[in-house]
Amino acid sequence: MFETTNETKNYIIIFLLILTFFSLLGINLLNEAGDGFQWATSGIVPYIKKVLGIIGWSTGSLINVSTDIVSDTARAGIDVAEGSIQSVGNLLQNASKGGMSIDLSENQKLLNDGVRGSSQSTKQQPAQQQPAQQQPRQSEIKKDQSSNSIQNPISNKKSSTKWCLVGEYQGKRGCIEVNDDDICISEKIYNNLGECINRPSSSI
């Protein structure tokens, strides 16, 4: 298989004679070479492990982020497709009932009513699609006043702020701010934060 020439045979014989000579003197070259190689690798291997660890962590993070992006994109695409198909379905249903007219704005109104009403029960559908004569005209609709409470943003509404005890850990009490509409599970509500935190401990 391997052809060896006389020259390579001579090199092998010289190498073996040198090994024999050093081993007779008590120096084992193979042992020394192994120890040197072990010393060199012991200094390099930790760095190789660190590099491989960084590559593994980065690859895992990349896979997780890619999976999140793909799943979010697919979910959004399915939602858009669902809405489009439901719109076409509502359009076909209205057309088959004879509820469609030549006026495109009325068709859009019927379509919007159908989309809003699709989540409600079928008993309520006839009430939603009233004839145009029964719907109030624009002149009959009352204008809203800026002083009306519905015109004020939620942040402007005055609500009595109270504090709810949420728990106790290592002798320290935790409280959160709640409004009248919020539910305090511990049912221990105080008028201010200081009163909530400084109240003597009791079993919750």
Backbone as numpy.savetxt, mean C-alpha at the origin, in Angstrom:
# Nx Ny Nz CAx CAy CAz Cx Cy Cz
44.54 -38.63 -23.70 43.72 -37.45 -23.70 44.59 -36.20 -23.70
45.43 -36.06 -22.70 46.37 -34.94 -22.68 47.71 -35.43 -23.19
48.24 -34.69 -24.12 49.57 -35.07 -24.59 50.59 -34.28 -23.79
51.51 -34.96 -23.19 52.56 -34.29 -22.43 53.87 -34.44 -23.20
54.50 -33.33 -23.35 55.80 -33.36 -24.03 56.89 -33.60 -23.01
58.07 -33.80 -23.49 59.21 -34.01 -22.59 59.48 -32.79 -21.74
59.21 -31.61 -22.29 59.47 -30.38 -21.54 58.53 -30.25 -20.34
57.22 -30.55 -20.52 56.30 -30.47 -19.40 56.59 -31.55 -18.37
57.04 -32.72 -18.84 57.42 -33.78 -17.89 58.59 -33.32 -17.03
59.50 -32.63 -17.64 60.67 -32.14 -16.90 60.25 -31.13 -15.83
59.30 -30.23 -16.16 58.82 -29.24 -15.18 58.13 -29.92 -14.00
57.35 -30.96 -14.30 56.65 -31.68 -13.23 57.65 -32.38 -12.33
58.67 -32.99 -12.91 59.70 -33.68 -12.11 60.44 -32.67 -11.24
60.77 -31.51 -11.78 61.49 -30.49 -11.00 60.62 -30.01 -9.84
59.32 -29.79 -10.11 58.41 -29.33 -9.06 58.30 -30.37 -7.94
58.17 -31.65 -8.29 58.08 -32.71 -7.28 59.38 -32.85 -6.48
60.53 -32.67 -7.13 61.82 -32.73 -6.43 61.94 -31.58 -5.42
61.46 -30.38 -5.80 61.50 -29.23 -4.89 60.61 -29.49 -3.68
59.38 -30.02 -3.91 58.48 -30.34 -2.81 59.12 -31.36 -1.87
59.75 -32.40 -2.43 60.40 -33.44 -1.61 61.55 -32.84 -0.82
62.32 -31.99 -1.45 63.46 -31.38 -0.77 63.00 -30.54 0.43
61.96 -29.68 0.22 61.47 -28.84 1.33 60.82 -29.66 2.43
60.12 -30.76 2.05 59.49 -31.59 3.08 60.54 -32.32 3.90
61.71 -32.67 3.31 62.80 -33.28 4.08 63.40 -32.27 5.05
63.35 -30.99 4.69 63.84 -29.95 5.59 62.81 -29.58 6.65
61.57 -30.09 6.55 60.52 -29.81 7.53 59.59 -28.68 7.12
59.69 -28.27 5.88 58.83 -27.20 5.39 57.85 -27.83 4.40
56.60 -27.83 4.76 55.58 -28.39 3.88 54.97 -27.24 3.09
55.34 -27.12 1.82 54.90 -26.01 0.97 53.38 -26.03 0.73
52.80 -27.23 0.63 51.36 -27.31 0.40 50.58 -26.79 1.61
51.06 -27.12 2.83 50.42 -26.60 4.04 50.52 -25.09 4.11
51.70 -24.58 3.82 51.92 -23.14 3.86 51.05 -22.42 2.83
50.96 -23.01 1.64 50.12 -22.40 0.59 48.65 -22.41 1.02
48.19 -23.50 1.64 46.81 -23.58 2.13 46.52 -22.56 3.21
47.48 -22.40 4.15 47.30 -21.40 5.21 47.24 -19.98 4.64
48.09 -19.68 3.67 48.08 -18.36 3.03 46.77 -18.11 2.31
46.29 -19.13 1.62 45.01 -18.98 0.91 43.86 -18.77 1.90
43.87 -19.50 3.02 42.82 -19.35 4.04 42.87 -17.95 4.65
44.06 -17.44 4.93 44.19 -16.09 5.48 43.65 -15.04 4.50
43.96 -15.22 3.22 43.50 -14.24 2.21 41.97 -14.28 2.08
41.41 -15.48 2.08 39.95 -15.57 1.92 39.21 -15.09 3.16
39.80 -15.29 4.34 39.12 -14.83 5.56 38.99 -13.31 5.59
39.87 -12.59 4.93 39.75 -11.14 4.85 38.79 -10.68 3.77
38.62 -11.48 2.72 37.79 -11.07 1.58 36.34 -11.54 1.72
36.11 -12.72 2.29 34.76 -13.32 2.35 33.74 -12.42 3.04
34.04 -11.75 4.17 33.02 -10.88 4.77 32.53 -9.77 3.82
33.46 -9.23 3.04 33.06 -8.18 2.10 32.19 -8.75 0.98
32.53 -9.94 0.53 31.71 -10.59 -0.51 30.31 -10.86 0.03
30.22 -11.31 1.30 28.91 -11.57 1.91 28.10 -10.27 2.02
28.75 -9.16 2.39 28.05 -7.88 2.48 27.50 -7.45 1.12
28.33 -7.57 0.09 27.90 -7.18 -1.25 26.73 -8.04 -1.70
26.81 -9.36 -1.48 25.71 -10.24 -1.86 24.45 -9.94 -1.06
24.60 -9.58 0.23 23.45 -9.21 1.05 22.77 -7.95 0.54
23.57 -6.95 0.15 23.01 -5.71 -0.39 22.26 -5.98 -1.69
22.86 -6.81 -2.55 22.21 -7.14 -3.82 20.90 -7.89 -3.56
20.90 -8.83 -2.62 19.68 -9.57 -2.30 18.59 -8.68 -1.74
18.96 -7.77 -0.82 17.97 -6.87 -0.22 17.38 -5.94 -1.29
18.25 -5.40 -2.15 17.79 -4.50 -3.21 16.87 -5.23 -4.17
17.22 -6.44 -4.52 16.38 -7.22 -5.43 15.02 -7.50 -4.80
14.99 -7.84 -3.51 13.72 -8.08 -2.82 12.86 -6.83 -2.78
13.46 -5.68 -2.50 12.71 -4.42 -2.48 12.16 -4.09 -3.86
12.97 -4.30 -4.89 12.53 -4.04 -6.26 11.34 -4.93 -6.63
11.40 -6.19 -6.24 10.29 -7.11 -6.53 9.03 -6.65 -5.80
9.15 -6.26 -4.52 7.97 -5.82 -3.76 7.34 -4.57 -4.37
8.17 -3.58 -4.71 7.64 -2.34 -5.29 7.00 -2.61 -6.65
7.66 -3.44 -7.47 7.10 -3.76 -8.79 5.76 -4.46 -8.65
5.65 -5.37 -7.70 4.40 -6.09 -7.48 3.30 -5.12 -7.06
3.62 -4.19 -6.15 2.63 -3.20 -5.73 2.15 -2.34 -6.90
3.07 -1.89 -7.73 2.71 -1.04 -8.86 1.83 -1.80 -9.84
2.23 -3.04 -10.16 1.46 -3.82 -11.13 0.06 -4.11 -10.59
-0.04 -4.48 -9.30 -1.36 -4.80 -8.75 -2.25 -3.55 -8.68
-1.68 -2.39 -8.30 -2.46 -1.15 -8.26 -2.94 -0.76 -9.65
-2.06 -0.88 -10.64 -2.42 -0.54 -12.02 -3.53 -1.45 -12.53
-3.39 -2.75 -12.26 -4.41 -3.70 -12.70 -5.74 -3.41 -12.03
-5.70 -3.10 -10.72 -6.93 -2.81 -9.99 -7.62 -1.56 -10.56
-6.83 -0.51 -10.86 -7.40 0.71 -11.41 -7.98 0.45 -12.80
-7.30 -0.34 -13.61 -7.79 -0.66 -14.94 -9.10 -1.42 -14.89
-9.20 -2.35 -13.95 -10.43 -3.13 -13.80 -11.57 -2.23 -13.34
-11.29 -1.29 -12.43 -12.33 -0.36 -11.98 -12.84 0.51 -13.12
-11.93 1.00 -13.96 -12.33 1.83 -15.11 -13.17 1.00 -16.08
-12.72 -0.22 -16.35 -13.47 -1.08 -17.27 -14.85 -1.39 -16.70
-14.94 -1.63 -15.40 -16.23 -1.92 -14.78 -17.18 -0.74 -14.95
-16.69 0.48 -14.68 -17.53 1.67 -14.81 -18.01 1.87 -16.25
-17.12 1.64 -17.22 -17.50 1.80 -18.62 -18.56 0.78 -19.02
-18.35 -0.45 -18.62 -19.30 -1.51 -18.99 -20.65 -1.26 -18.32
-20.65 -0.81 -17.07 -21.92 -0.51 -16.40 -22.63 0.65 -17.09
-21.89 1.65 -17.56 -22.50 2.77 -18.27 -23.17 2.29 -19.55
-22.48 1.42 -20.29 -23.07 0.88 -21.51 -24.30 0.05 -21.18
-24.21 -0.75 -20.10 -25.36 -1.56 -19.69 -26.55 -0.69 -19.32
-26.32 0.39 -18.58 -27.41 1.30 -18.20 -27.99 1.98 -19.43
-27.12 2.34 -20.38 -27.58 2.96 -21.61 -28.50 2.02 -22.38
-28.09 0.74 -22.47 -28.91 -0.25 -23.17 -30.23 -0.50 -22.44
-30.19 -0.53 -21.11 -31.42 -0.75 -20.34 -32.39 0.41 -20.56
-31.88 1.64 -20.51 -32.75 2.80 -20.71 -33.30 2.83 -22.13
-32.50 2.45 -23.10 -32.96 2.45 -24.49 -34.04 1.40 -24.69
-33.90 0.24 -24.02 -34.89 -0.82 -24.19 -36.21 -0.47 -23.49
-36.18 0.40 -22.50 -37.40 0.83 -21.80 -38.10 1.95 -22.56
-37.44 2.48 -23.54 -38.03 3.61 -24.25 -37.80 4.92 -23.53
-36.89 4.94 -22.58 -36.64 6.15 -21.80 -35.67 7.09 -22.45
-35.10 6.72 -23.60 -34.12 7.58 -24.25 -34.83 8.56 -25.16
-34.27 9.73 -25.31 -34.84 10.74 -26.19 -33.78 11.22 -27.16
-34.19 12.08 -28.08 -33.26 12.60 -29.07 -32.32 13.61 -28.42
-32.77 14.27 -27.37 -31.96 15.28 -26.69 -30.83 14.59 -25.92
-29.59 14.88 -26.27 -28.44 14.21 -25.65 -28.27 14.58 -24.18
-28.63 15.80 -23.79 -28.47 16.19 -22.38 -29.42 15.39 -21.50
-30.64 15.10 -22.01 -31.56 14.29 -21.21 -31.06 12.85 -21.11
-30.49 12.35 -22.19 -29.92 11.00 -22.16 -28.80 10.92 -21.13
-27.96 11.96 -21.07 -26.87 11.97 -20.09 -27.43 11.99 -18.68
-28.53 12.75 -18.48 -29.15 12.82 -17.17 -29.71 11.44 -16.78
-30.36 10.78 -17.74 -30.89 9.43 -17.47 -29.76 8.45 -17.18
-28.68 8.58 -17.93 -27.54 7.70 -17.71 -26.94 7.92 -16.33
-26.78 9.18 -15.91 -26.25 9.48 -14.58 -27.18 8.97 -13.49
-28.50 9.14 -13.70 -29.45 8.62 -12.71 -29.34 7.11 -12.63
-29.13 6.47 -13.77 -29.00 5.01 -13.78 -27.75 4.55 -13.05
-26.65 5.27 -13.24 -25.40 4.90 -12.56 -25.55 5.08 -11.06
-26.16 6.21 -10.62 -26.35 6.43 -9.19 -27.31 5.43 -8.60
-28.33 5.08 -9.36 -29.37 4.20 -8.83 -29.02 2.73 -8.93
-27.91 2.38 -9.62 -27.60 0.96 -9.78 -27.24 0.30 -8.47
-26.78 1.06 -7.49 -26.42 0.47 -6.20 -27.63 0.33 -5.28
-28.75 1.01 -5.63 -29.94 0.94 -4.78 -30.83 -0.20 -5.25
-31.85 -0.51 -4.48 -32.71 -1.65 -4.81 -33.59 -1.33 -6.00
-34.15 -2.38 -6.63 -34.97 -2.19 -7.82 -36.31 -1.56 -7.49
-36.73 -1.59 -6.23 -37.98 -0.96 -5.84 -37.90 0.56 -5.97
-36.69 1.12 -5.81 -36.53 2.56 -5.84 -36.31 3.09 -7.25
-36.08 2.23 -8.24 -35.79 2.70 -9.58 -36.94 3.43 -10.23
-38.22 2.98 -10.15 -39.29 3.76 -10.79 -39.41 5.15 -10.21
-39.14 5.33 -8.92 -39.25 6.66 -8.30 -38.16 7.58 -8.80
-36.98 7.03 -9.16 -35.88 7.87 -9.61 -36.13 8.39 -11.01
-36.77 7.60 -11.88 -36.95 7.99 -13.26 -38.34 8.59 -13.44
-38.54 9.74 -12.86 -39.82 10.42 -12.95 -39.91 11.14 -14.28
-41.11 11.35 -14.78 -41.26 12.14 -16.02 -40.77 13.55 -15.80
-40.42 14.20 -16.89 -39.85 15.55 -16.81 -40.84 16.57 -16.26
-42.18 16.30 -16.37 -43.15 17.26 -15.89 -43.16 17.33 -14.37
-42.86 16.21 -13.67 -42.95 16.18 -12.22 -41.71 16.76 -11.55
-40.61 16.88 -12.27 -39.39 17.42 -11.67 -39.54 18.93 -11.55
-39.03 19.53 -10.46 -39.19 20.97 -10.28 -38.42 21.74 -11.33
-39.01 22.83 -11.78 -38.33 23.67 -12.76 -37.28 24.51 -12.05
-36.40 25.06 -12.84 -35.31 25.84 -12.27 -35.83 27.07 -11.54
-36.93 27.63 -11.98 -37.46 28.82 -11.32 -38.09 28.47 -9.98
-38.50 27.19 -9.79 -39.12 26.78 -8.54 -38.09 26.42 -7.47
-36.86 26.19 -7.87 -35.82 25.81 -6.91 -35.42 27.03 -6.11
-35.40 26.88 -4.78 -35.04 27.99 -3.90 -33.53 28.13 -3.85
-33.08 29.37 -3.88 -31.66 29.63 -3.80 -31.20 29.48 -2.36
-29.99 28.98 -2.23 -29.42 28.77 -0.90 -28.77 30.07 -0.43
-28.86 30.34 0.85 -28.27 31.54 1.44 -26.89 31.19 2.01
-25.97 32.15 1.97 -24.63 31.91 2.50 -24.63 31.76 4.02
-25.71 32.22 4.66 -25.79 32.07 6.12 -26.29 30.69 6.52
-26.69 29.88 5.56 -27.18 28.54 5.85 -26.04 27.70 6.42
-26.36 26.82 7.36 -25.31 26.04 8.03 -24.60 25.08 7.08
-25.25 24.71 5.99 -24.60 23.79 5.05 -23.49 24.48 4.27
-23.51 25.81 4.22 -22.49 26.56 3.51 -21.18 26.66 4.30
-21.21 26.40 5.60 -20.00 26.51 6.43 -19.18 25.24 6.31
-17.87 25.36 6.16 -17.04 24.17 6.13 -17.10 23.44 7.47
-16.77 22.17 7.41 -16.82 21.34 8.62 -15.90 21.90 9.70
-14.74 22.45 9.28 -13.79 22.95 10.27 -14.34 24.15 11.04
-15.33 24.88 10.48 -15.89 26.05 11.16 -16.99 25.69 12.15
-17.52 24.48 12.04 -18.61 24.11 12.94 -18.08 23.96 14.35
-18.78 24.55 15.26 -18.37 24.50 16.66 -18.83 23.16 17.25
-17.90 22.42 17.76 -18.25 21.19 18.45 -17.46 21.15 19.75
-18.08 20.62 20.72 -17.40 20.59 22.02 -16.34 19.51 21.98
-15.11 19.92 22.21 -13.99 19.00 22.18 -13.79 18.41 23.57
-13.69 17.10 23.61 -13.46 16.39 24.87 -12.29 15.46 24.67
-11.88 14.81 25.74 -10.72 13.91 25.70 -11.15 12.53 26.16
-10.74 11.50 25.40 -11.11 10.11 25.69 -9.87 9.36 26.15
-10.01 8.62 27.25 -8.92 7.79 27.76 -8.82 6.55 26.87
-7.63 6.37 26.24 -7.46 5.22 25.36 -6.67 4.09 26.00
-5.98 4.36 27.08 -5.25 3.29 27.74 -4.23 3.82 28.73
-3.61 2.86 29.40 -2.63 3.19 30.41 -1.49 2.21 30.27
-0.24 2.71 30.27 0.92 1.84 30.13 2.03 2.34 31.04
2.50 1.48 31.90 3.57 1.80 32.86 3.24 3.07 33.65
2.02 3.18 34.08 1.61 4.30 34.92 1.34 5.59 34.17
1.45 5.58 32.85 1.17 6.78 32.06 -0.11 6.55 31.28
-0.99 7.57 31.33 -2.28 7.46 30.66 -2.20 8.10 29.28
-2.91 7.52 28.32 -2.97 8.05 26.96 -4.37 8.53 26.65
-4.49 9.75 26.11 -5.79 10.33 25.80 -5.77 10.88 24.38
-6.93 10.84 23.71 -7.04 11.44 22.39 -8.23 12.40 22.37
-8.17 13.36 21.46 -9.23 14.36 21.34 -10.40 13.75 20.58
-11.61 13.94 21.10 -12.82 13.42 20.45 -13.87 14.52 20.37
-14.77 14.41 19.41 -15.89 15.33 19.27 -17.17 14.63 19.70
-18.29 15.33 19.62 -19.57 14.75 20.02 -19.93 13.54 19.18
-19.50 13.54 17.90 -19.87 12.44 17.01 -18.98 11.22 17.20
-17.84 11.36 17.85 -16.91 10.24 18.03 -17.37 9.32 19.15
-16.90 8.09 19.08 -17.23 7.08 20.11 -15.97 6.81 20.92
-16.10 6.89 22.22 -14.99 6.59 23.13 -15.23 5.18 23.68
-14.39 4.23 23.30 -14.62 2.83 23.68 -14.49 2.63 25.18
-13.57 3.36 25.82 -13.41 3.20 27.27 -14.55 3.85 28.04
-15.34 4.70 27.36 -16.45 5.44 27.97 -15.99 6.36 29.10
-14.70 6.73 29.09 -14.16 7.66 30.08 -13.77 8.93 29.34
-14.66 9.91 29.35 -14.47 11.16 28.62 -14.27 12.30 29.62
-13.26 13.16 29.34 -12.93 14.27 30.24 -13.02 15.58 29.47
-13.19 16.67 30.19 -13.37 17.98 29.58 -12.08 18.55 29.00
-10.92 18.20 29.59 -9.67 18.71 29.05 -8.58 17.64 29.19
-7.45 17.87 28.51 -6.37 16.89 28.47 -5.74 16.68 29.84
-5.55 17.76 30.58 -4.93 17.65 31.90 -5.75 16.78 32.84
-7.05 16.95 32.80 -7.93 16.16 33.64 -7.87 14.68 33.25
-7.77 14.41 31.96 -7.71 13.02 31.47 -6.40 12.35 31.88
-5.29 13.05 31.73 -3.98 12.45 32.03 -3.74 12.35 33.52
-4.17 13.32 34.30 -3.84 13.37 35.73 -4.88 12.68 36.62
-5.93 12.14 36.08 -6.95 11.45 36.89 -6.31 10.21 37.52
-6.63 9.89 38.78 -6.04 8.72 39.42 -6.34 7.45 38.63
-5.38 6.51 38.63 -5.51 5.28 37.86 -6.67 4.45 38.41
-7.38 3.86 37.50 -8.43 2.91 37.87 -8.48 1.86 36.78
-9.11 0.75 37.05 -9.15 -0.33 36.07 -10.06 0.10 34.92
-9.59 -0.19 33.72 -10.31 0.22 32.51 -11.30 -0.84 32.15
